[in-house]
Amino acid sequence: MDRCHRSGHLDHVHLHMYISRATYSECGALEMGNLRAAAVAFSFVMLLSTTTSDIGMPFGNGLSAATLTTEEMELFNHTLDSGKYGVMTHFWVTGSHGFPSVDDAVFRYYIDGEQNASIEFTPSLACGVGFDNDEAPWGTAWFGKGSASGGWFHNFRIPFQKTVRVTAFHPLGTMKGFFVVVRGVENLPVVIGGITLPSTARVRQFQAVNQTVDPLQYVPIVDLKEGRGLHFMSTLAVQSASFNFIEGCFHAYTPYNTPFPGLLVSTGTEDYYNSAWGFSAGKFHMPTAGLTYVSLIHGFKMSAYRFHDMDPLPFQDGFRLVWRNGDAIDPKTGHKCFIETGGNAVGHPTQSLVTFYSWVYVF
């Protein structure tokens, strides 16, 4: 085999020598193609070697067969050494069968000494499930459910600079048989959608529970008036007497004051979640999106999740992600999603109860 063929098989020790000589090779264009591949590989090796050497120790805590009450209980408290930053990387929880359910327990993360927790969630909503649903097992790299009772987990990256404090309580009463694990790593780079976030990045949450929304009303799933960052994920749960809410489009706006229609990110509710024709395939759990609950009993209910780790939504000077409860067609063009007010409503959307949970990184 000649050198032009052998050059594609390189270890990282020889990459630098190969790159320095490739421009002058007799192999011409083929060698230049390999040069690009080698350069990418070399950069990756160098990045890997520098970041792995800087990563610190893991930390965390677990609690077994505990009792959770309406009183807020501290689960974990960690202070970093000077010159380090931390990233919470794992959360897992389960509980015994019966009422109250661990699905409705409330968990809070207090970052860097804040008095009011910037992160608060119930396990089910954090994992994209907006209604009681024990279907399991299922999961993605980011989150899932591994047991018919509890078994919720997520691997969301939660960076902090000095301290993190994790607590829990149950708003509905006393729950016995409570098990939980939280864990993190020092100096771990946070990479979302190929974008390495600054170590000083923070998580911002936006959420509402059972918000009454009128037909054709716009709902800000994320509403950040200033700053730059990256939208990570959201959960949306809707209960309505009419199926026509599903015609609602999603719009992204950055900078914050960008006029309508901004960036159209879906032409209907279901295609934002990578489905089509009214979620015609039923429930699913895919890496970037899923339909976790659907019911036609007493109206229509659905809950779904969407990640933007594979198709990033970065923003500057603020950000809005807006969903509409139903939508309208512009009579002049015949198109939906591009008329802000007026037009012809698609079907007969009705008032809806909307719950959403959104996760945004700011830096």
Backbone torsions as a table, in degrees:
resi	resn	phi	psi	omega
1	MET	NA	134.4	-176.7
2	ASP	-81.2	173.6	-173.4
3	ARG	-66.6	-29.8	179.4
4	CYS	-61.8	-36.9	178.0
5	HIS	-78.0	-38.5	-178.2
6	ARG	-67.6	-24.4	-173.8
7	SER	-65.9	-17.8	178.6
8	GLY	-75.9	-10.0	-177.2
9	HIS	-112.1	93.1	-173.2
10	LEU	-125.8	142.3	167.8
11	ASP	-97.1	164.8	-172.0
12	HIS	-65.7	-20.3	179.9
13	VAL	-65.5	-34.2	-175.0
14	HIS	-97.1	0.9	-174.9
15	LEU	-63.2	-44.6	-176.7
16	HIS	-63.3	-44.2	179.0
17	MET	-62.8	-40.3	-179.0
18	TYR	-64.3	-44.8	-178.5
19	ILE	-62.9	-41.4	-176.5
20	SER	-67.2	-26.2	-176.7
21	ARG	-99.1	-16.2	-168.0
22	ALA	-64.2	-35.6	-177.5
23	THR	-59.1	-29.9	-175.8
24	TYR	-99.7	11.5	-175.2
25	SER	-75.5	150.4	176.4
26	GLU	-73.7	-5.7	-176.8
27	CYS	-80.8	-9.4	170.2
28	GLY	65.7	-133.2	-172.5
29	ALA	-61.1	-37.2	178.6
30	LEU	-59.5	-43.2	-179.4
31	GLU	-66.1	-35.2	178.9
32	MET	-66.3	-34.9	175.5
33	GLY	-63.2	-41.8	177.1
34	ASN	-67.4	-30.6	176.5
35	LEU	-59.3	-45.4	-179.6
36	ARG	-62.6	-45.5	178.6
37	ALA	-61.4	-41.2	-179.7
38	ALA	-65.6	-38.7	-179.8
39	ALA	-63.6	-42.7	178.1
40	VAL	-63.3	-45.7	179.5
41	ALA	-61.9	-42.0	179.8
42	PHE	-62.3	-43.1	178.9
43	SER	-61.9	-41.4	179.8
44	PHE	-63.5	-44.2	179.9
45	VAL	-61.6	-42.9	179.9
46	MET	-66.1	-40.5	177.5
47	LEU	-63.4	-44.6	-179.4
48	LEU	-62.2	-42.6	-176.5
49	SER	-68.7	-33.1	-179.4
50	THR	-79.8	-41.6	-176.8
51	THR	-71.8	-40.7	-178.8
52	THR	-65.2	-33.2	179.3
53	SER	-71.1	-22.0	-179.1
54	ASP	-91.3	-16.9	-177.5
55	ILE	-66.0	135.0	-177.9
56	GLY	-90.6	-154.1	-174.1
57	MET	-89.7	153.4	172.8
58	PRO	-76.0	158.6	176.9
59	PHE	-148.3	162.9	179.0
60	GLY	161.6	-168.3	-178.3
61	ASN	-162.1	158.5	174.9
62	GLY	-136.5	156.6	-180.0
63	LEU	-137.0	131.7	-173.1
64	SER	-120.6	134.8	173.8
65	ALA	50.7	44.1	-179.4
66	ALA	-92.6	173.9	176.6
67	THR	-116.5	128.6	179.4
68	LEU	-106.6	132.4	-178.8
69	THR	-125.3	-172.6	177.3
70	THR	-73.8	-12.0	176.6
71	GLU	-82.6	132.4	179.8
72	GLU	-66.2	128.0	-175.3
73	MET	-118.6	134.2	178.2
74	GLU	-77.9	129.3	178.8
75	LEU	-101.7	-32.7	-173.9
76	PHE	-160.6	143.1	178.7
77	ASN	-145.8	123.2	-175.3
78	HIS	-137.3	134.7	176.5
79	THR	-117.7	131.5	-178.1
80	LEU	-83.0	153.4	169.5
81	ASP	-71.6	156.0	179.9
82	SER	-57.9	139.2	177.2
83	GLY	88.3	0.4	179.8
84	LYS	-114.2	160.0	167.8
85	TYR	-127.3	162.2	-176.6
86	GLY	-126.0	158.7	177.1
87	VAL	-138.9	117.3	170.9
88	MET	-71.8	133.7	-171.3
89	THR	-123.9	-15.3	-173.2
90	HIS	-149.8	139.2	174.3
91	PHE	-138.4	133.5	176.0
92	TRP	-143.5	142.2	-179.7
93	VAL	-152.1	148.7	170.5
94	THR	-149.5	172.4	-179.9
95	GLY	-159.8	166.2	-178.9
96	SER	-69.7	159.8	178.0
97	HIS	-64.2	156.8	174.2
98	GLY	109.1	-172.8	-178.3
99	PHE	-105.8	139.1	-4.3
100	PRO	-79.1	154.4	-176.1
101	SER	-88.2	147.3	176.6
102	VAL	-64.5	-20.8	178.6
103	ASP	-56.3	-30.4	-174.8
104	ASP	-102.0	3.9	175.4
105	ALA	-65.4	152.2	-176.9
106	VAL	-112.0	129.1	179.5
107	PHE	-118.0	139.5	-178.4
108	ARG	-129.0	139.9	173.7
109	TYR	-116.0	117.8	176.4
110	TYR	-97.9	117.4	-173.2
111	ILE	-102.3	127.4	172.0
112	ASP	53.7	44.8	172.4
113	GLY	79.4	9.8	-178.5
114	GLU	-64.2	146.8	-179.2
115	GLN	-80.9	-33.3	177.0
116	ASN	-111.8	125.0	-174.8
117	ALA	-61.9	129.6	177.8
118	SER	-81.6	-14.4	179.3
119	ILE	-125.4	123.8	179.1
120	GLU	-145.7	132.6	-178.3
121	PHE	-156.8	157.5	162.6
122	THR	-97.0	147.4	-175.8
123	PRO	-57.9	-40.8	-176.6
124	SER	-66.5	-46.3	-178.5
125	LEU	-67.6	-37.5	176.8
126	ALA	-62.5	-27.8	-179.3
127	CYS	-100.0	21.5	170.2
128	GLY	83.0	11.3	-178.5
129	VAL	-111.2	115.8	-174.3
130	GLY	-96.5	-8.9	178.8
131	PHE	-132.8	162.5	-179.9
132	ASP	-57.9	120.1	-177.1
133	ASN	-157.0	111.5	-177.9
134	ASP	-93.6	10.1	-179.8
135	GLU	-56.7	128.9	-179.3
136	ALA	-164.7	160.8	-0.4
137	PRO	-89.9	153.6	170.8
138	TRP	-157.2	160.8	178.1
139	GLY	179.5	161.6	171.9
140	THR	-124.8	-177.5	177.2
141	ALA	-63.9	-26.4	-175.1
142	TRP	-91.2	-36.2	-176.6
143	PHE	-162.4	174.8	178.1
144	GLY	168.6	-169.4	-177.8
145	LYS	-141.9	120.6	-172.7
146	GLY	-107.7	5.5	-176.9
147	SER	-150.2	152.6	178.0
148	ALA	-64.6	-29.1	175.2
149	SER	-116.6	108.2	-178.3
150	GLY	69.8	-138.8	-177.1
151	GLY	72.7	23.2	177.6
152	TRP	-75.2	141.7	174.3
153	PHE	-146.3	153.7	166.1
154	HIS	-146.4	152.1	178.9
155	ASN	-115.6	33.9	179.5
156	PHE	-64.1	140.5	178.6
157	ARG	-86.6	121.9	-179.1
158	ILE	-122.7	96.6	-177.0
159	PRO	-79.1	150.9	174.0
160	PHE	-150.0	160.6	-174.2
161	GLN	-102.8	-30.8	-174.8
162	LYS	-131.1	-56.5	-174.5
163	THR	-138.6	154.5	170.3
164	VAL	-138.2	138.7	178.9
165	ARG	-132.5	125.7	-176.7
166	VAL	-114.5	131.3	-179.5
167	THR	-131.8	169.3	177.5
168	ALA	-151.8	152.8	170.3
169	PHE	-157.2	168.0	177.7
170	HIS	-121.7	116.8	-175.5
171	PRO	-69.7	-13.5	-173.8
172	LEU	-103.3	-0.3	177.8
173	GLY	137.2	-158.9	-176.2
174	THR	-91.7	131.8	178.8
175	MET	-125.8	122.1	177.2
176	LYS	-97.3	165.5	-179.4
177	GLY	70.5	47.8	-176.2
178	PHE	-102.6	126.4	-179.8
179	PHE	-128.7	136.9	-177.8
180	VAL	-150.9	148.5	174.4
181	VAL	-136.7	132.9	172.0
182	VAL	-129.6	146.3	-175.2
183	ARG	-153.0	155.7	177.5
184	GLY	-154.0	-179.0	-178.3
185	VAL	-141.0	142.2	176.0
186	GLU	-77.7	141.8	171.6
187	ASN	55.1	35.5	179.3
188	LEU	-90.8	122.6	176.7
189	PRO	-62.6	139.1	175.6
190	VAL	-101.3	115.3	-177.5
191	VAL	-118.6	119.7	179.4
192	ILE	-124.8	120.8	177.3
193	GLY	60.1	34.7	-178.8
194	GLY	78.9	0.6	179.8
195	ILE	-103.3	119.1	175.7
196	THR	-82.8	116.8	-176.9
197	LEU	-76.1	149.3	172.7
198	PRO	-58.3	149.0	-179.4
199	SER	-64.4	-16.8	179.7
200	THR	-90.7	6.0	179.8
201	ALA	-59.9	148.5	177.1
202	ARG	-127.5	155.7	176.3
203	VAL	-92.1	134.3	170.6
204	ARG	-119.0	137.5	178.7
205	GLN	-115.3	148.5	173.3
206	PHE	-133.3	127.3	-177.5
207	GLN	-154.1	153.9	174.7
208	ALA	-149.4	148.5	-178.6
209	VAL	-123.9	124.8	177.4
210	ASN	51.4	49.9	176.3
211	GLN	-80.3	128.3	178.9
212	THR	-77.7	124.8	-174.3
213	VAL	-126.0	126.9	-179.1
214	ASP	-76.3	161.3	177.0
215	PRO	-57.2	134.5	178.6
216	LEU	67.6	10.9	176.9
217	GLN	-76.7	144.8	176.8
218	TYR	-88.7	139.3	-177.8
219	VAL	-121.9	114.9	178.2
220	PRO	-77.2	104.1	178.9
221	ILE	-71.5	-34.2	171.0
222	VAL	-131.2	135.9	-179.3
223	ASP	-142.5	87.6	-176.4
224	LEU	-118.0	108.9	-168.8
225	LYS	-72.9	-22.2	-179.4
226	GLU	-151.6	169.0	177.0
227	GLY	99.6	169.4	177.3
228	ARG	-120.5	157.8	-177.9
229	GLY	171.4	-149.7	-172.3
230	LEU	-150.0	126.4	174.5
231	HIS	-78.7	130.5	-174.7
232	PHE	-103.0	-57.7	-175.9
233	MET	-158.5	165.9	174.1
234	SER	-153.4	153.7	171.3
235	THR	-116.7	138.2	176.6
236	LEU	-130.8	129.6	175.4
237	ALA	-127.2	131.3	-176.2
238	VAL	-132.6	135.6	172.0
239	GLN	-124.7	125.0	-174.4
240	SER	-150.7	155.3	176.2
241	ALA	-76.5	-18.2	-177.4
242	SER	-121.7	142.2	176.7
243	PHE	-74.8	-11.6	-171.9
244	ASN	-71.5	-8.2	173.6
245	PHE	-59.8	-23.2	-175.3
246	ILE	-68.2	-11.1	176.7
247	GLU	-75.6	-9.6	-175.9
248	GLY	-63.7	133.6	-179.9
249	CYS	-93.4	158.6	173.8
250	PHE	-105.0	136.2	177.7
251	HIS	-127.5	138.6	174.2
252	ALA	-112.1	139.0	-178.5
253	TYR	-128.8	118.3	170.7
254	THR	-153.1	127.0	-0.5
255	PRO	-57.6	169.4	-172.1
256	TYR	-55.5	-40.3	-174.8
257	ASN	-89.6	15.4	175.6
258	THR	-57.0	131.8	-177.7
259	PRO	-72.4	162.2	175.5
260	PHE	-58.6	139.9	9.7
261	PRO	-94.5	7.1	-176.7
262	GLY	61.2	-142.3	175.4
263	LEU	-97.2	113.8	177.8
264	LEU	-74.2	116.8	-178.0
265	VAL	-106.5	-6.4	171.3
266	SER	-160.1	151.1	178.9
267	THR	-99.7	12.0	178.0
268	GLY	177.2	168.8	-176.2
269	THR	-65.5	-45.6	-173.5
270	GLU	-68.3	-31.7	-178.2
271	ASP	-77.1	-16.9	170.6
272	TYR	-62.7	-30.0	-179.8
273	TYR	-97.8	22.1	175.6
274	ASN	61.6	27.9	172.5
275	SER	-113.1	-166.6	-179.1
276	ALA	-162.7	163.7	174.1
277	TRP	48.9	55.5	174.7
278	GLY	65.2	39.5	-177.5
279	PHE	53.6	48.3	-172.4
280	SER	-63.4	-19.7	179.5
281	ALA	-88.2	-3.0	-179.4
282	GLY	81.6	-160.2	-175.4
283	LYS	-67.8	149.2	177.4
284	PHE	-159.6	159.0	176.4
285	HIS	-133.8	98.2	179.4
286	MET	-109.8	166.2	-174.1
287	PRO	-57.3	-40.3	-175.8
288	THR	-102.5	-14.6	-177.5
289	ALA	-160.0	157.3	178.2
290	GLY	-162.6	153.4	171.5
291	LEU	-107.1	106.0	-170.5
292	THR	-92.5	-17.9	-178.4
293	TYR	-153.6	137.8	173.9
294	VAL	-150.9	135.7	-179.9
295	SER	-149.5	140.4	177.1
296	LEU	-109.1	12.3	179.1
297	ILE	-84.8	127.0	-179.4
298	HIS	55.7	56.9	-177.8
299	GLY	95.8	-150.7	-176.5
300	PHE	-129.7	133.4	175.6
301	LYS	-127.8	143.0	173.5
302	MET	-153.1	150.4	168.0
303	SER	-138.5	146.3	-174.5
304	ALA	-150.8	159.4	176.4
305	TYR	-128.1	156.2	177.9
306	ARG	-146.1	127.3	173.6
307	PHE	-104.4	150.3	174.6
308	HIS	-120.5	43.2	175.9
309	ASP	-87.3	-23.2	178.6
310	MET	-98.0	-21.9	174.4
311	ASP	-132.0	83.7	-170.1
312	PRO	-59.2	146.5	171.9
313	LEU	-119.7	77.5	175.7
314	PRO	-75.6	158.9	179.8
315	PHE	-147.2	158.7	174.5
316	GLN	-138.6	148.2	179.3
317	ASP	57.5	42.6	175.9
318	GLY	93.4	167.6	-174.9
319	PHE	-159.3	139.1	171.0
320	ARG	-130.3	134.5	168.3
321	LEU	-118.4	117.6	-168.7
322	VAL	-123.4	131.1	173.6
323	TRP	-112.3	151.7	179.8
324	ARG	-117.1	139.3	178.6
325	ASN	-81.0	84.8	-170.9
326	GLY	88.4	176.5	179.5
327	ASP	-155.2	176.6	-174.3
328	ALA	-133.4	155.2	179.3
329	ILE	-102.1	134.6	175.4
330	ASP	-75.1	116.0	-177.3
331	PRO	-64.3	-19.4	-179.6
332	LYS	-77.8	-33.3	-175.4
333	THR	-112.6	-21.5	-175.4
334	GLY	80.1	7.2	-177.6
335	HIS	-101.8	146.6	175.1
336	LYS	-92.9	161.2	171.5
337	CYS	82.5	-8.0	-174.8
338	PHE	-115.7	13.0	174.5
339	ILE	-121.6	118.7	-171.1
340	GLU	-73.2	-42.1	177.7
341	THR	-135.2	162.6	179.7
342	GLY	73.3	-154.8	-178.3
343	GLY	79.2	-171.1	-177.9
344	ASN	-109.9	114.8	-180.0
345	ALA	-59.3	140.9	176.5
346	VAL	-82.5	112.1	-177.4
347	GLY	70.8	-143.4	-177.0
348	HIS	-134.9	73.6	178.1
349	PRO	-62.3	146.2	-178.9
350	THR	-122.1	177.8	175.2
351	GLN	-60.7	141.1	-177.0
352	SER	-130.4	153.6	169.5
353	LEU	-98.9	123.2	-172.1
354	VAL	-122.4	130.8	172.2
355	THR	-120.9	133.0	176.4
356	PHE	-141.2	157.5	-179.4
357	TYR	-145.8	120.8	-177.2
358	SER	-128.2	147.5	-173.7
359	TRP	-127.0	119.8	-175.2
360	VAL	-130.8	139.4	172.0
361	TYR	-98.5	134.8	176.0
362	VAL	-121.7	146.1	-179.9
363	PHE	-159.3	NA	NA
